[in-house]
Amino acid sequence: MMGERAVRQEALFYGLHLDDHVPADHLLRSIEHFVELADICRELAPYYSAIGRPSITPS
């Protein structure tokens, strides 16, 4: 029988955003504009499952 969940799922997820932790003038902010992740995503695509929820793109 379905009912209310006894376990709260908020604890399963992180509530942080990298933008909140990387200063606006950090070197990574300027490098980010020149890095293209599409090639890496295509290269790694065979390693992701075709079923279930899709992964989150690191962009």
URPE-V81287 format. One record per pair of residues at least 6 apart in sequence whose ideal C-beta (glycine too) atoms are under 7 Angstrom apart, sorted by the first residue. I is the first residue (numbers start at 1). GAP is how many residues later the second one is. If there is no record, write none. Layout:
[[I | GAP] [I | GAP]]
This chain:
[[22 | 6] [22 | 7] [37 | 21] [37 | 22] [41 | 16] [48 | 7]]
